Amino acid sequence: MTINLKEFNWEQIKQTFWDLFIQITTIPSHISGDKEIDLTQETLWLLMANIAFWFLTAIMVWFILMLLWKTISVFR
């Protein structure tokens, strides 16, 4: 079985990836201080905000899994 890479719609794959990765597009003014930051114009801020978002999401998932594991181990 051979995979023909030309059959993939790379633009659609790239757009889907960015839609999944980019969850935060603006930082409100009450968080950033004096003005709202449009992350679509500030690419470094966009990268940092989304890394922080996914890092916190991963920590929350890890915490829930550890809590579930501890709960299951108590009832064994």
C-alpha positions as CSV (number, residue, x, y, z in Angstrom):
1,M,0.0,0.0,0.0
2,T,1.5,3.3,-1.1
3,I,0.5,6.7,0.1
4,N,0.4,9.4,-2.5
5,L,1.2,12.6,-0.7
6,K,-0.3,14.7,-3.4
7,E,-3.7,13.3,-2.5
8,F,-3.7,15.2,0.8
9,N,-5.2,18.6,1.0
10,W,-2.3,20.3,2.8
11,E,-4.0,23.7,3.1
12,Q,-7.0,22.1,4.8
13,I,-4.7,20.1,7.1
14,K,-2.7,23.3,8.0
15,Q,-6.0,25.2,8.6
16,T,-7.4,22.5,10.8
17,F,-4.2,22.3,12.8
18,W,-4.2,26.1,13.4
19,D,-7.9,26.0,14.3
20,L,-7.2,23.4,16.9
21,F,-4.0,25.0,18.2
22,I,-5.0,28.6,18.4
23,Q,-7.7,29.0,21.0
24,I,-6.8,32.5,22.3
25,T,-6.9,35.4,19.8
26,T,-7.0,38.4,22.1
27,I,-5.8,39.3,25.6
28,P,-8.3,41.6,27.3
29,S,-7.2,45.0,28.6
30,H,-8.0,44.1,32.2
31,I,-5.4,41.3,32.0
32,S,-2.7,43.0,29.9
33,G,-2.8,46.3,31.7
34,D,-3.6,49.3,29.5
35,K,-4.8,48.0,26.1
36,E,-6.3,44.9,24.5
37,I,-3.6,42.9,22.6
38,D,-4.7,41.4,19.3
39,L,-2.7,38.2,19.0
40,T,-3.3,37.8,15.3
41,Q,-1.0,40.9,14.9
42,E,1.5,40.0,17.6
43,T,2.8,36.5,16.7
44,L,5.1,36.2,19.7
45,W,2.3,36.9,22.1
46,L,0.1,34.5,20.2
47,L,2.7,31.7,20.6
48,M,3.2,32.4,24.3
49,A,-0.5,32.6,25.1
50,N,-1.3,29.4,23.3
51,I,1.7,27.5,24.9
52,A,0.4,28.7,28.3
53,F,-3.1,27.6,27.4
54,W,-2.1,24.1,26.4
55,F,0.3,23.8,29.3
56,L,-2.4,24.6,31.8
57,T,-4.8,22.3,30.0
58,A,-2.3,19.5,30.2
59,I,-1.7,20.1,34.0
60,M,-5.5,20.0,34.6
61,V,-5.9,16.8,32.7
62,W,-2.9,15.3,34.6
63,F,-4.4,16.4,37.9
64,I,-7.8,14.8,37.0
65,L,-6.1,11.5,36.0
66,M,-4.0,11.4,39.2
67,L,-7.1,12.0,41.2
68,L,-9.0,9.3,39.4
69,W,-6.0,6.9,39.8
70,K,-5.8,7.5,43.5
71,T,-9.6,7.1,43.9
72,I,-9.5,3.8,42.0
73,S,-6.6,2.5,44.1
74,V,-8.4,3.2,47.3
75,F,-11.3,1.0,46.3
76,R,-9.3,-1.9,45.2
